[in-house]
């Protein structure tokens, strides 16, 4: 009963975090078809893809593992969570400020070095402010997770999305229309020669709004409540190995978008190809949505205070259960996206269609990231975070080698293979080491059976797509049946899933009787 209650709470928190993360990313996802239609060339979207890849990498560097470090120390019985909170914000405030100053001074050199050209030097400053504010705000966000304030977390996250989307529509859609009809009315706040720039202006303003909303949460740390240098030193000792892990992990995810312009023979064509790859990469975002939402709930749940053999065994049992159902759900999502590809491809325009073949590989890579997140619990709970860094570095090394050797010959397909293979390698290594230092009885046999079943169904989807013109409507019927079949088998074999479905059915029937 306790196990069911704990897993139920994890599912509830995941739902709240998922509301903000999935809905937020879904809305941002809908900006992709907007961007590929309002931006003049695939190269301009390539610049957006490249800069946001740098943003992701720099964000990891500027947070240097303090988000996870905060959750770890705040949940320790011997630590004062408010002192941990205050000290974490102190550290990130100092480093974020220094980063902005440095980027402002070196903006032209950085723009040239990044491969975007000095004409986009202003974007470097915007990017610096965005990254610095995101890094600092990661601690208040982590504090909301620590306090189980999932609703407030969701509201603030969605506020960012709403403001960002509205500003994008204003600057890239409404302003050009007004400028064409009455330029004097909008000339005070609109530059017609800007396009990519307004994407980052919108992000920067939205960050400022979120910062204001988080001020009450920041104030909860109090004044002068820091634990001093000794606490900071211990937190840095725990978190800095996570920095290496994070850098390797995020670079493994973003290396394709960062390195591609530097490896492709023609710089201008590189941005065009990167734009195609980046837009199609976004189609695979469905995998990222669930893994991100799951991460927000997962870490605080498994870091909660507790000791004793029984509690430790319960935690291991929960880990095994969570892994099993996460794996099933990810395979189902994979099949659903592949089945819906004839519709999803219209997210982009025909100029981007050559990149659609990367979607299955990218989705597999994202699935492996989710599995790696679950497996990472062993080195976080045993304070062996250095192992996590080593695993990520190995995965990163493999990914970079594939990209460097493959891009000149195979273009962006090498990037997709790098994502899939490097993440798979990290999962295998993490599992083997985890079984040595923190053994968990995962349902390996069951997981492999579901993988084999999904592989057979994936083959059916490929055949269905290949002969779509011949099959006609039967093509769609077959795709739908494949997705339903996997779901039916999963619910038939897994008792907890059947019970969950029964409870939903009972609630629906109860609601129906009440309204009669």
C-alpha positions as CSV (number, residue, x, y, z in Angstrom):
1,X,0.0,0.0,0.0
2,X,2.8,2.4,0.9
3,X,4.5,1.5,-2.4
4,X,1.3,2.3,-4.3
5,X,0.9,5.6,-2.4
6,X,4.5,6.7,-3.1
7,X,4.3,5.8,-6.8
8,X,0.9,7.6,-6.9
9,X,2.4,10.7,-5.5
10,X,5.2,10.5,-8.0
11,X,2.7,10.2,-10.8
12,X,0.7,13.1,-9.4
13,X,3.7,15.4,-9.3
14,X,4.8,14.2,-12.7
15,X,1.3,15.2,-14.0
16,X,1.6,18.7,-12.5
17,X,5.2,19.2,-13.8
18,X,4.1,17.7,-17.0
19,X,1.2,20.2,-17.3
20,X,3.8,23.0,-17.4
21,X,6.5,21.2,-19.2
22,X,4.5,19.3,-21.8
23,X,2.0,22.1,-22.5
24,X,4.8,24.7,-22.5
25,X,7.0,22.8,-24.8
26,X,4.0,21.9,-27.0
27,X,3.2,25.5,-27.4
28,X,6.8,26.3,-28.2
29,X,6.8,23.3,-30.5
30,X,4.0,25.0,-32.5
31,X,6.4,28.0,-33.0
32,X,8.5,25.7,-35.2
33,X,6.0,25.8,-38.1
34,X,5.7,29.5,-37.5
35,X,9.4,30.1,-37.6
36,X,10.0,28.0,-40.8
37,X,7.4,30.1,-42.5
38,X,8.3,33.6,-41.3
39,X,12.0,33.3,-41.5
40,X,13.4,34.0,-44.9
41,X,15.7,31.0,-45.3
42,X,16.5,27.7,-43.7
43,X,19.9,29.3,-42.8
44,X,18.1,31.8,-40.5
45,X,16.5,28.9,-38.7
46,X,19.9,27.3,-38.6
47,X,21.2,30.3,-36.7
48,X,18.3,29.9,-34.2
49,X,19.1,26.2,-33.8
50,X,22.8,26.9,-33.3
51,X,22.3,29.6,-30.7
52,X,19.8,27.7,-28.6
53,X,22.2,24.8,-28.6
54,X,24.9,27.1,-27.2
55,X,22.3,28.3,-24.7
56,X,21.6,24.8,-23.4
57,X,25.4,24.1,-23.1
58,X,26.1,27.4,-21.3
59,X,23.2,26.9,-19.0
60,X,24.6,23.6,-17.7
61,X,28.0,25.3,-17.2
62,X,26.5,28.2,-15.3
63,X,24.4,26.0,-13.0
64,X,27.4,23.7,-12.4
65,X,25.2,21.0,-10.9
66,X,23.9,23.2,-8.1
67,X,20.3,22.4,-8.9
68,X,20.8,18.7,-8.0
69,X,23.2,19.7,-5.3
70,X,20.6,21.9,-3.7
71,X,18.0,19.1,-3.7
72,X,20.5,16.6,-2.2
73,X,21.6,18.9,0.6
74,X,18.2,20.3,1.3
75,X,16.9,16.8,1.9
76,X,19.7,15.9,4.4
77,X,18.5,15.7,8.0
78,X,21.5,17.5,9.3
79,X,21.2,20.5,7.0
80,X,19.0,23.6,7.2
81,X,17.2,23.8,3.9
82,X,16.9,27.6,4.0
83,X,20.6,28.0,4.5
84,X,21.2,25.6,1.6
85,X,18.8,27.6,-0.5
86,X,20.4,31.0,0.3
87,X,23.9,29.7,-0.3
88,X,23.0,28.2,-3.7
89,X,21.5,31.5,-4.9
90,X,24.6,33.4,-3.7
91,X,26.9,31.2,-5.7
92,X,24.8,31.4,-8.9
93,X,24.2,35.1,-8.6
94,X,28.0,35.8,-8.5
95,X,28.9,33.5,-11.4
96,X,26.0,34.6,-13.6
97,X,26.9,38.3,-13.2
98,X,30.5,37.6,-14.1
99,X,29.4,35.7,-17.2
100,X,27.2,38.5,-18.5
101,X,30.0,41.1,-18.1
102,X,32.5,38.8,-19.9
103,X,30.1,38.1,-22.8
104,X,29.4,41.8,-23.3
105,X,33.1,42.6,-23.6
106,X,33.9,39.8,-26.0
107,X,30.6,39.7,-28.0
108,X,32.1,40.3,-31.5
109,X,34.8,37.7,-31.0
110,X,32.4,35.2,-29.6
111,X,30.0,35.7,-32.5
112,X,32.8,35.1,-35.0
113,X,34.1,32.0,-33.0
114,X,30.6,30.5,-32.8
115,X,30.3,30.7,-36.6
116,X,27.2,32.9,-36.7
117,X,29.0,36.0,-38.0
118,X,29.7,39.4,-36.4
119,X,26.4,40.8,-37.7
120,X,24.7,38.8,-35.0
121,X,27.0,40.2,-32.1
122,X,23.9,41.7,-30.5
123,X,22.5,38.2,-30.1
124,X,25.5,37.2,-28.0
125,X,24.6,39.8,-25.4
126,X,20.9,38.7,-25.4
127,X,22.0,35.0,-25.2
128,X,24.2,35.9,-22.2
129,X,21.4,37.6,-20.3
130,X,19.0,34.7,-21.1
131,X,21.5,32.0,-19.9
132,X,22.5,33.9,-16.8
133,X,18.9,34.5,-15.7
134,X,17.9,30.9,-16.4
135,X,20.9,29.7,-14.4
136,X,20.0,31.8,-11.4
137,X,16.3,31.0,-11.5
138,X,17.0,27.3,-11.6
139,X,17.5,27.4,-7.8
140,X,14.1,29.0,-7.0
141,X,12.5,26.5,-9.3
142,X,14.3,23.7,-7.5
143,X,13.1,25.1,-4.2
144,X,9.5,24.9,-5.5
145,X,10.1,21.3,-6.4
146,X,11.6,20.7,-2.9
147,X,8.6,22.2,-1.2
148,X,6.3,20.2,-3.5
149,X,4.7,23.3,-4.9
150,X,4.0,21.8,-8.2
151,X,1.0,24.0,-9.0
152,X,3.0,27.3,-8.5
153,X,5.9,25.8,-10.5
154,X,3.5,25.0,-13.3
155,X,1.9,28.5,-13.3
156,X,5.2,30.3,-13.5
157,X,6.5,28.0,-16.2
158,X,3.4,28.5,-18.3
159,X,3.6,32.3,-17.7
160,X,7.0,32.3,-19.5
161,X,5.6,30.3,-22.4
162,X,2.5,32.6,-22.8
163,X,4.5,35.8,-22.7
164,X,7.2,34.4,-25.1
165,X,4.7,33.2,-27.6
166,X,2.7,36.4,-27.6
167,X,5.8,38.5,-28.1
168,X,7.0,36.3,-31.0
169,X,3.6,36.8,-32.6
170,X,3.8,40.5,-32.0
171,X,7.3,41.1,-33.3
172,X,7.3,38.6,-36.2
173,X,3.7,38.7,-37.4
174,X,1.8,41.8,-36.2
175,X,4.7,44.3,-36.4
176,X,5.6,43.5,-40.1
177,X,1.9,43.8,-41.0
178,X,1.6,47.2,-39.3
179,X,4.9,48.4,-40.7
180,X,3.7,47.7,-44.3
181,X,0.5,49.6,-43.8
182,X,1.5,52.4,-41.3
183,X,5.2,52.3,-40.6
184,X,5.2,55.5,-38.5
185,X,2.9,53.8,-36.0
186,X,5.4,51.1,-35.1
187,X,8.8,52.6,-36.0
188,X,9.5,53.4,-32.4
189,X,9.8,49.8,-31.3
190,X,10.3,47.8,-34.5
191,X,13.3,47.3,-36.8
192,X,12.3,45.7,-40.2
193,X,15.9,44.4,-40.7
194,X,15.5,42.2,-37.6
195,X,14.0,38.7,-37.7
196,X,16.1,36.2,-35.7
197,X,16.9,38.9,-33.2
198,X,13.2,39.2,-32.2
199,X,13.1,35.5,-31.2
200,X,15.7,36.2,-28.6
201,X,14.2,39.6,-27.6
202,X,10.9,37.8,-26.9
203,X,12.8,35.2,-24.8
204,X,14.6,37.9,-22.8
205,X,11.5,39.8,-22.0
206,X,9.7,36.6,-20.9
207,X,12.6,35.8,-18.6
208,X,12.3,39.2,-17.0
209,X,8.6,38.5,-16.3
210,X,9.3,35.1,-14.8
211,X,12.1,36.6,-12.6
212,X,9.5,39.0,-11.2
213,X,7.1,36.2,-10.5
214,X,9.8,34.2,-8.6
215,X,10.8,37.1,-6.3
216,X,8.5,36.0,-3.5
217,X,10.0,32.5,-3.7
218,X,13.5,34.0,-3.6
219,X,12.7,36.0,-0.5
220,X,11.8,32.8,1.4
221,X,15.6,32.2,1.8
222,X,15.6,35.2,4.2
223,X,18.6,37.5,4.6
224,X,21.9,36.4,5.9
225,X,20.8,32.8,6.3
226,X,23.7,31.3,4.3
227,X,25.7,28.5,5.8
228,X,29.0,30.2,5.0
229,X,31.9,29.0,3.0
230,X,32.0,25.6,4.7
231,X,28.5,24.7,3.4
232,X,29.3,26.2,0.0
233,X,32.5,24.1,-0.2
234,X,30.6,20.9,0.6
235,X,27.9,21.7,-1.9
236,X,30.5,22.4,-4.6
237,X,32.3,19.2,-3.8
238,X,29.1,17.3,-4.5
239,X,28.0,19.4,-7.5
240,X,31.1,20.0,-9.5
241,X,31.4,16.4,-10.6
242,X,27.8,16.9,-11.8
243,X,29.1,19.8,-13.9
244,X,31.3,17.5,-15.8
245,X,28.4,15.1,-16.1
246,X,26.1,17.9,-17.2
247,X,28.6,19.3,-19.8
248,X,29.2,15.9,-21.3
249,X,25.5,15.1,-21.2
250,X,24.3,18.3,-22.8
251,X,27.2,18.5,-25.2
252,X,26.3,15.0,-26.3
253,X,22.8,16.3,-27.0
254,X,23.9,19.6,-28.6
255,X,27.2,18.7,-30.1
256,X,25.5,18.1,-33.5
257,X,24.1,21.6,-33.6
258,X,27.2,23.2,-32.2
259,X,29.9,21.3,-34.3
260,X,28.0,21.0,-37.6
261,X,28.7,24.6,-38.8
262,X,32.3,24.1,-37.9
263,X,32.7,20.8,-39.8
264,X,30.6,21.3,-43.0
265,X,32.7,22.5,-46.0
266,X,30.5,25.5,-46.9
267,X,29.6,27.8,-44.0
268,X,26.5,29.2,-45.6
269,X,25.2,25.8,-46.7
270,X,26.0,24.5,-43.2
271,X,23.5,26.9,-41.7
272,X,20.9,25.8,-44.3
273,X,21.5,22.1,-43.6
274,X,21.5,22.8,-39.8
275,X,18.2,24.6,-40.2
276,X,16.7,21.5,-41.9
277,X,18.1,19.2,-39.2
278,X,17.1,21.4,-36.3
279,X,13.5,21.8,-37.5
280,X,13.0,18.0,-38.1
281,X,14.7,17.4,-34.7
282,X,11.9,19.3,-33.1
283,X,9.4,16.7,-34.4
284,X,11.0,14.2,-32.0
285,X,10.4,16.6,-29.1
286,X,7.5,14.4,-27.8
287,X,10.1,12.1,-26.2
288,X,11.8,15.1,-24.5
289,X,8.5,16.4,-23.1
290,X,7.8,13.3,-20.9
291,X,11.4,12.8,-19.9
292,X,11.7,16.4,-18.7
293,X,8.4,16.3,-16.8
294,X,9.5,13.0,-15.3
295,X,12.8,14.4,-14.2
296,X,11.3,17.3,-12.3
297,X,9.3,14.9,-10.1
298,X,11.8,12.0,-10.1
299,X,14.7,13.7,-8.4
300,X,13.0,15.1,-5.3
301,X,11.0,11.9,-4.9
302,X,14.0,9.6,-4.7
303,X,16.1,12.1,-2.7
304,X,13.6,12.3,0.2
305,X,14.9,11.7,3.7
306,X,14.7,8.1,4.8
307,X,16.9,5.4,6.1
308,X,16.8,1.8,7.1
309,X,16.9,-1.5,5.2
310,X,13.1,-1.6,4.6
311,X,12.9,1.9,3.3
312,X,16.0,1.3,1.1
313,X,14.5,-1.9,-0.4
314,X,11.2,0.0,-1.0
315,X,13.1,2.7,-2.9
316,X,14.8,0.0,-5.0
317,X,11.5,-1.7,-5.8
318,X,10.0,1.7,-6.8
319,X,13.0,2.3,-9.0
320,X,12.4,-1.0,-10.8
321,X,8.7,-0.3,-11.2
322,X,9.2,3.2,-12.5
323,X,11.8,2.0,-15.0
324,X,9.5,-0.7,-16.3
325,X,6.5,1.5,-16.9
326,X,8.6,4.4,-18.2
327,X,10.1,2.0,-20.8
328,X,6.7,0.8,-21.9
329,X,5.3,4.3,-22.2
330,X,8.3,5.5,-24.2
331,X,8.1,2.6,-26.7
332,X,4.4,3.4,-27.1
333,X,5.1,7.1,-27.7
334,X,7.8,6.1,-30.2
335,X,5.4,4.0,-32.2
336,X,2.7,6.7,-32.1
337,X,5.0,9.4,-33.5
338,X,6.2,7.1,-36.3
339,X,2.6,6.2,-37.1
340,X,1.6,9.9,-37.2
341,X,4.6,11.0,-39.3
342,X,2.5,11.6,-42.5
343,X,0.7,14.3,-40.4
344,X,3.5,15.6,-38.3
345,X,5.7,16.3,-41.3
346,X,3.5,19.2,-42.1
347,X,4.9,21.0,-39.1
348,X,7.6,22.0,-41.5
349,X,7.5,23.1,-45.1
350,X,8.7,21.0,-48.0
351,X,12.2,22.6,-48.0
352,X,12.7,20.7,-44.7
353,X,11.4,17.3,-45.7
354,X,14.9,15.8,-46.4
355,X,15.5,15.9,-42.6
356,X,12.5,13.8,-41.6
357,X,14.6,10.6,-41.7
358,X,16.4,11.7,-38.6
359,X,13.3,11.6,-36.4
360,X,13.3,7.8,-35.4
361,X,17.0,8.0,-34.5
362,X,16.6,11.1,-32.4
363,X,13.6,9.7,-30.6
364,X,15.5,6.6,-29.7
365,X,18.3,8.8,-28.4
366,X,15.9,10.7,-26.3
367,X,14.4,7.5,-25.0
368,X,17.9,6.5,-23.8
369,X,18.3,9.8,-22.0
370,X,15.2,9.0,-20.0
371,X,16.5,5.5,-19.2
372,X,19.8,7.0,-18.2
373,X,18.0,9.4,-15.9
374,X,16.4,6.5,-14.0
375,X,19.7,4.6,-13.8
376,X,21.6,7.7,-12.6
377,X,20.0,7.3,-9.2
378,X,22.7,4.8,-8.1
379,X,25.6,7.3,-8.2
380,X,23.5,10.2,-6.9
381,X,22.2,8.3,-3.9
382,X,25.6,6.8,-3.1
383,X,27.4,10.1,-3.7
384,X,29.5,8.7,-6.5
385,X,28.7,11.5,-8.8
386,X,32.2,11.3,-10.4
387,X,31.1,8.0,-12.0
388,X,28.2,9.9,-13.6
389,X,30.7,12.4,-15.1
390,X,32.9,9.6,-16.4
391,X,29.9,7.8,-18.1
392,X,28.7,11.1,-19.7
393,X,32.2,11.9,-20.9
394,X,32.5,8.5,-22.5
395,X,29.2,8.9,-24.2
396,X,30.2,12.4,-25.3
397,X,33.5,11.2,-26.7
398,X,31.7,8.6,-28.8
399,X,29.2,11.1,-30.1
400,X,31.8,13.7,-31.0
401,X,33.9,11.1,-32.9
402,X,30.9,10.0,-34.9
403,X,30.0,13.6,-35.7
404,X,33.5,14.7,-36.6
405,X,34.1,11.6,-38.8
406,X,30.6,11.4,-40.3
407,X,29.4,15.0,-41.0
408,X,31.8,15.7,-43.9
409,X,30.6,12.6,-45.6
410,X,27.0,11.9,-44.4
411,X,25.9,15.4,-43.4
412,X,23.3,15.7,-40.6
413,X,22.5,11.9,-40.7
414,X,25.8,11.4,-38.8
415,X,24.5,13.7,-36.1
416,X,21.4,11.6,-35.7
417,X,23.4,8.4,-35.4
418,X,25.6,10.1,-32.9
419,X,22.6,10.9,-30.7
420,X,21.2,7.4,-30.9
421,X,24.5,5.4,-30.4
422,X,26.2,7.6,-27.7
423,X,23.1,7.6,-25.5
424,X,22.6,3.9,-25.8
425,X,26.3,3.3,-24.8
426,X,25.8,5.5,-21.7
427,X,22.7,3.4,-20.6
428,X,24.6,0.1,-20.9
429,X,27.6,1.4,-18.9
430,X,25.5,3.0,-16.2
431,X,23.4,-0.2,-15.8
432,X,26.5,-2.4,-15.4
433,X,28.1,-0.1,-12.9
434,X,24.8,0.5,-11.1
435,X,24.4,-3.2,-10.5
436,X,27.8,-3.3,-8.8
437,X,27.4,-0.3,-6.5
438,X,23.6,-0.1,-6.0
439,X,22.0,-3.3,-7.3
440,X,18.3,-3.0,-8.4
441,X,16.3,-5.9,-9.7
442,X,15.0,-4.4,-13.0
443,X,12.6,-6.4,-15.2
444,X,15.1,-6.9,-18.0
445,X,13.4,-9.9,-19.5
446,X,10.0,-8.0,-19.7
447,X,11.7,-4.9,-21.1
448,X,13.4,-6.9,-23.9
449,X,10.2,-8.6,-24.8
450,X,8.4,-5.2,-25.2
451,X,11.4,-4.0,-27.2
452,X,11.2,-6.9,-29.6
453,X,7.4,-6.5,-29.9
454,X,7.9,-2.8,-30.6
455,X,10.6,-3.5,-33.2
456,X,8.2,-5.9,-35.1
457,X,5.4,-3.2,-35.0
458,X,7.9,-0.6,-36.2
459,X,8.8,-2.8,-39.1
460,X,5.1,-2.9,-40.0
461,X,4.9,0.9,-39.8
462,X,7.8,1.2,-42.2
463,X,6.2,-1.2,-44.7
464,X,2.9,0.7,-44.3
465,X,4.6,4.0,-45.1
466,X,6.5,2.5,-48.1
467,X,3.4,1.2,-49.8
468,X,1.1,4.1,-48.6
469,X,0.2,5.0,-52.2
470,X,-1.0,1.5,-52.9
471,X,-2.8,0.9,-49.5
472,X,-4.7,4.2,-49.5
473,X,-7.0,4.4,-46.5
474,X,-5.7,1.0,-45.3
475,X,-2.4,2.7,-44.7
476,X,-4.0,4.8,-41.9
477,X,-6.0,1.9,-40.6
478,X,-2.9,-0.2,-40.3
479,X,-0.9,2.6,-38.5
480,X,-3.7,3.1,-35.9
481,X,-4.1,-0.6,-35.3
482,X,-0.3,-0.9,-34.7
483,X,-0.4,1.7,-32.0
484,X,-3.6,0.3,-30.4
485,X,-2.2,-3.2,-30.4
486,X,0.9,-2.2,-28.4
487,X,-1.3,-0.4,-25.9
488,X,-3.7,-3.3,-25.6
489,X,-0.9,-5.8,-25.0
490,X,0.7,-3.5,-22.3
491,X,-2.6,-3.1,-20.5
492,X,-3.4,-6.8,-20.7
493,X,0.0,-7.9,-19.3
494,X,0.5,-5.2,-16.6
495,X,-1.9,-5.4,-13.7
496,X,-1.2,-1.8,-12.3
497,X,-2.1,-0.4,-15.7
498,X,-5.3,-2.4,-15.8
499,X,-6.2,-1.2,-12.3
500,X,-5.5,2.4,-13.3
501,X,-7.7,2.1,-16.3
502,X,-10.4,0.5,-14.2
503,X,-10.3,3.4,-11.7
504,X,-10.5,5.9,-14.6
505,X,-13.5,4.0,-16.0
506,X,-15.2,3.9,-12.6
507,X,-14.8,7.7,-12.2
508,X,-16.2,8.3,-15.7
509,X,-19.2,6.1,-15.0
510,X,-19.7,7.8,-11.6
511,X,-19.6,11.2,-13.3
512,X,-22.1,10.0,-15.9
513,X,-24.6,8.7,-13.3
514,X,-24.3,12.0,-11.4
515,X,-25.2,14.0,-14.5
516,X,-28.2,11.9,-15.4
